Amino acid sequence: MFRFENLEIWKLAIDYAKDCYNIAATFPNNERFALADQLRRATISISNNIVEGSATTSARFRNHLDISIGSALETVNIILFAQEQNYLNKNKKDEMYEKAEKLIRKMRSFKRTLND
């Protein structure tokens, strides 16, 4: 088993990515290679950076977590925009917003536990 597989933040990131992929699949066809693709790339970047960081030093892991947090914020922006474009209803937007907030909080908290 790899180190990252035991991390709660990785598990949350994977669950969040599944939700984002499901949302992206509902976007109109004209957004398939634009907004939907951007959402998929941003959301998978969250878990990818957790995985990559878990195999490095604590200092580098913190940097990877910063990138993951940035990617999570990018997904929030896309979700907010999608709701503005009526691609997503308010309830789903609110649900995803809350999941992103939780994930970001957990990543920031985990980041503080890493020592040099």
C-alpha positions, 0 to 999 in steps of 0.5 A: 500500500502506498502512503497516500492511500491512508490519507483522509485528504486523498480519499476526500479528494477522490470522492470530490473528483467523482462528484465533479466528473459527474457534474462535468458530464451534465454540461452542454455539448458545447462545453465538453472541451471547454468548461467540462474539461477544465473542471475535470483537469482541475479536480484530478489535479487535487488528488494528483498533487497529494499523491505526488507530494506524499512521496517527497519531503515535508517541505515539498509535500506542503508545496504540493498541498498548496497546489492542491488547494489552488486546484480545489479553488479553481473547481469552486470558481468553475462550479460557481460559473456553471451555476451562473450559466444555468448548467448547475442548480443552486442546491448542487452548487451549494453542496459542492461548495461545502465539499470543497470548503471541507476538503480545503480545510482538511488539506490546510490542517494536514499541511500544518502537521508536516514537519521538516 
